[in-house]
Amino acid sequence: INLNGEIIYSVFKEVDFATSLKDGAFSSSGLAEAYKRAIVRGASQLPVIVDLQQYLPSYNAPAGFMSAPVLTGNQLVGVIAFQFPIDRLNEIMSERDGLGESGETYLVGADSLMRSDSYLDPANYSAEASFRNPEKGSVETEATIEALAGQNGTRVIMDYNGNPVLSAFGPLGFKGLDWAILAEIDESEVMADVISLKWVMITIMLIAIITALFVAVLVARSIIRPLGGEPEDM
């Protein structure tokens, strides 16, 4: 993007190519914000990250941008911008090791909309679905409210589908992004593991008691038989 805000090169040549980010059709877009903030950074060359918002050239899908000023020597000559991939973000967030059948991790933005796709309900709570239908796809649970307020916690709450879950949550702030990160699993699944462990312990105790009684009987007989007797009821 040159100093006049014109997109002079684009890899995918979407409809924003060769338009002006100062006064063109996309001058209020996330890409335009990334350009303007990079220009302000100037010689510092510090990168800029702009949070997800719907971007018309990408079929109105949510898009976030990273940008940085481009210098020749000490002279600012333009801005380079990169649309960061939601797919890669989802790849990271969809890792399911240790999450059982109902567990998931996801990201929520300051606007209470998804920044990654839900594992349990992607139809309504993917990043794209959330932005297209904020009324249905926003996540305003006890956990997200506290996490976005900068608090960490772990406790049972009602999730976005109205189900009781064990939720571990906290803020995820990075380069101006104000997100919350959550890891949740159904309370019933957690309790099932606890109940299962309880029954395993009870079974082990019963086996230990029966084994101890059996050994006690054998020992009693081994002591009494040489004396010419036999223990009663054994």
C-alpha positions in Angstrom: 0.0 0.0 0.0 1.6 3.3 -1.0 1.6 6.5 1.0 -1.6 7.7 -0.7 -3.4 4.6 0.6 -3.6 2.9 -2.8 -3.3 -0.9 -2.8 -0.6 -1.3 -5.5 -0.1 -5.0 -5.1 -2.2 -7.9 -3.8 -1.6 -11.6 -4.0 -5.2 -12.7 -4.5 -6.4 -9.6 -6.5 -9.7 -9.3 -4.6 -12.0 -6.4 -5.3 -10.0 -4.2 -2.9 -7.0 -4.3 -5.3 -6.1 -0.9 -6.8 -8.6 0.9 -4.5 -7.8 3.7 -2.1 -7.9 3.0 1.7 -8.2 6.8 2.3 -11.4 7.5 0.4 -12.4 4.4 -1.5 -15.1 1.8 -0.9 -13.1 0.1 1.8 -11.8 3.2 3.6 -13.6 2.1 6.8 -12.5 -1.5 6.7 -10.1 -3.4 9.0 -7.4 -3.2 6.2 -7.8 0.6 6.1 -7.4 0.8 9.9 -4.2 -1.4 9.6 -2.8 0.9 6.9 -3.6 4.1 8.9 -2.1 2.8 12.1 1.0 1.6 10.4 1.5 5.1 8.8 1.3 6.6 12.3 4.0 4.1 13.5 6.3 5.4 10.8 10.0 5.0 11.4 9.4 2.9 14.5 8.5 0.0 12.2 6.4 -1.6 15.0 3.8 -4.0 13.7 0.1 -3.4 14.0 -2.6 -6.0 14.6 -6.3 -5.2 13.9 -8.9 -7.4 15.4 -11.4 -9.4 13.3 -14.3 -7.7 11.6 -16.3 -8.5 8.5 -14.5 -7.7 5.3 -16.5 -7.4 2.1 -13.7 -8.3 -0.3 -13.5 -11.7 1.5 -17.2 -12.3 1.0 -17.9 -10.5 4.2 -16.2 -13.2 6.3 -14.4 -11.9 9.4 -10.8 -10.9 8.7 -8.0 -9.6 10.9 -4.9 -7.8 9.6 -1.3 -7.3 10.5 0.6 -4.4 9.1 3.9 -2.6 9.3 5.5 0.5 7.8 8.0 0.0 4.9 11.1 2.2 4.9 13.9 2.9 2.5 16.6 3.9 4.8 14.8 6.2 7.2 12.2 7.3 4.7 8.7 5.9 4.9 7.6 4.6 1.5 4.5 2.6 2.2 2.8 -0.1 4.2 2.8 -3.9 4.0 -0.3 -5.7 5.3 -1.2 -9.4 5.8 -4.6 -10.9 6.4 -4.0 -13.4 9.1 -5.5 -16.9 8.6 -8.5 -17.9 10.8 -8.0 -21.4 9.6 -4.6 -21.6 11.2 -6.0 -20.2 14.4 -8.8 -22.8 14.4 -6.2 -25.5 13.8 -4.5 -24.5 17.1 -7.7 -24.1 19.0 -9.2 -27.4 17.8 -6.5 -29.5 19.5 -8.5 -32.0 21.6 -5.9 -33.9 23.7 -7.3 -34.4 27.2 -10.7 -32.9 26.4 -12.8 -36.1 26.4 -16.0 -36.2 24.4 -17.5 -32.8 25.3 -14.5 -30.6 26.0 -13.4 -27.7 23.8 -11.3 -24.6 23.8 -12.3 -21.3 22.1 -11.6 -17.6 21.8 -14.1 -14.7 22.3 -13.5 -11.1 21.4 -14.3 -7.9 23.4 -17.6 -7.7 21.4 -18.5 -11.2 22.8 -18.3 -12.7 19.3 -16.3 -15.9 18.5 -12.7 -15.6 17.4 -12.4 -19.3 16.7 -14.9 -22.0 15.9 -16.8 -24.0 18.5 -16.3 -27.8 18.4 -19.7 -28.5 19.8 -21.9 -26.0 17.8 -20.0 -24.7 14.8 -23.2 -23.9 12.9 -24.0 -21.1 15.4 -20.7 -20.4 17.1 -18.0 -20.4 14.5 -16.3 -17.1 14.0 -18.1 -16.6 10.7 -21.5 -17.5 12.0 -21.0 -15.4 15.1 -20.2 -12.3 13.0 -23.0 -12.9 10.5 -25.6 -13.4 13.3 -24.4 -11.6 16.5 -27.7 -12.0 18.2 -27.4 -15.8 18.1 -23.7 -16.2 18.0 -22.5 -13.9 20.8 -21.2 -15.6 24.0 -22.0 -13.7 27.1 -21.5 -16.3 29.9 -20.2 -15.7 33.4 -16.8 -16.9 32.3 -16.5 -14.7 29.2 -17.6 -11.6 31.1 -15.0 -12.1 33.8 -12.2 -13.1 31.4 -12.8 -10.0 29.3 -12.7 -8.0 32.5 -9.2 -9.3 33.1 -10.0 -12.1 35.6 -8.9 -15.8 35.6 -10.9 -18.6 37.1 -12.0 -22.2 37.1 -15.5 -23.2 38.1 -18.8 -24.7 37.0 -20.9 -22.2 34.9 -23.7 -22.4 32.3 -22.1 -22.3 28.8 -23.5 -20.6 25.7 -25.9 -23.5 25.1 -27.2 -23.4 28.6 -25.4 -26.5 29.8 -23.4 -26.8 33.1 -19.7 -27.0 32.3 -16.5 -26.9 34.2 -14.9 -23.8 32.7 -11.3 -22.6 33.0 -11.0 -19.0 31.6 -8.8 -16.0 31.4 -7.9 -12.9 29.4 -5.7 -13.2 26.3 -4.3 -9.8 25.5 -1.8 -9.5 22.7 -0.7 -6.4 20.7 -4.0 -4.6 21.3 -6.3 -7.6 20.9 -8.7 -7.9 23.8 -9.7 -11.6 23.8 -10.8 -14.2 26.3 -9.6 -17.8 26.1 -11.8 -20.6 27.6 -11.4 -24.4 28.0 -14.7 -26.1 29.0 -16.0 -29.7 29.5 -19.5 -30.9 30.5 -19.9 -31.2 34.2 -21.6 -34.6 33.7 -18.5 -35.9 31.9 -16.3 -34.6 34.7 -18.5 -36.1 37.4 -18.8 -39.4 35.4 -15.0 -39.7 35.7 -15.2 -39.0 39.5 -18.0 -41.5 40.0 -16.1 -44.1 37.9 -13.0 -43.5 40.0 -15.1 -43.9 43.1 -16.5 -47.2 42.0 -13.0 -48.4 41.1 -11.8 -47.5 44.6 -14.7 -49.3 46.2 -14.1 -52.4 44.0 -10.4 -52.4 45.0 -11.3 -52.1 48.6 -13.8 -55.0 48.4 -11.2 -57.2 46.6 -8.6 -56.2 49.3 -11.1 -57.1 52.1 -12.0 -60.4 50.6 -8.4 -61.3 49.9 -7.5 -60.4 53.5 -10.3 -62.6 54.8 -9.2 -65.5 52.6 -5.6 -65.1 53.8 -6.8 -64.9 57.4 -8.7 -68.2 57.0 -5.7 -69.9 55.5 -3.4 -68.7 58.2 -5.9 -69.8 60.9 -6.3 -73.2 59.5 -2.5 -73.6 59.1 -2.1 -72.8 62.8 -5.1 -74.8 64.2 -4.8 -78.0 62.1 -1.4 -79.1 63.6 -3.0 -78.7 67.0 -5.7 -81.2 66.1 -8.5 -78.7 65.7 -10.4 -77.0 63.0 -11.6 -73.4 63.2 -15.4 -73.2 63.4 -17.4 -71.9 60.4 -14.3 -72.0 58.2 
